[in-house]
Amino acid sequence: MTIPLVPRIGGLVLATTFFYSYVGQMVPQNEVTPPQETVIRADLTTEDMVTVGREIMDGKGLCFTCHTIGRTGALRFPDLAGVAGRAAERVPGLNDVEYFAQTMYDPNAFIVPGFNPGMPVINRAPIGLTDQEILCVMAYLQSLGGTPTVTLQTAHRYYTPPAAPGAAPAPGAPPDQNAKPGEALPLTATPAQKAPAAPAPPAVPGNAPATGTVPR
């Protein structure tokens, strides 16, 4: 008895579907979840920031999607092993903090020779790290071949931390309630002290005293 073509095709499809469904159930499944937000406490020490910075690079920052640590060969982006020792020498005039800041806030300002542009601006969507998270990443990068010095109060050209509550304003600069972090305040000259009044000229006999003076 010959089975018609259409039922044979249908049976083959069902058998194939069943086979791949069975195999799929045997493969361990990992649940994919969005990166967890990192809580940046105000009392983080530099050592704490190094740990948090690594967590951000592993998670929200997606840094190791392209970067590596301790690998050579055909790499998409520069390997980060020992990057702290190279950071202060990459761009003339930039120390390590300013260089790390530039690589994240303005990644196309300098491209490491041998690599192509492509790194996104890290504080904008889709990654969107906060200024404090970026400081933590910078602390971790400093630990790769160097000594971390960054704190949550570290300022650079792209970010100025807000003044601590109750802190006195800088001399000669009135408080500006509308100032935003990273925005430069206009320079304001200190009001000049009032010059002392010149002494009145002595009275001449026969002349009327000057207005406002007391005759002698």
ABEGO torsion letter per residue (X at the ends): XBBBAAAAAAAAAAAAAAAAAAAAAABBBBBBBBBBBBBBBAABBAAAAAAAAAAAAABAAGAAAABBBGBBEBBABBBABGAAAAAAAABBGBBAAAAAAAAAABAAABBBBGBBBGBBBAABOAAGBBAAAAAAAAAAAAABGBBBABBAABBBAABBBBBBBGBBBBBGBBBBAABBBGBBBBBBBBBBBBBBBBBBBBBBBGBBBBBGBBBX
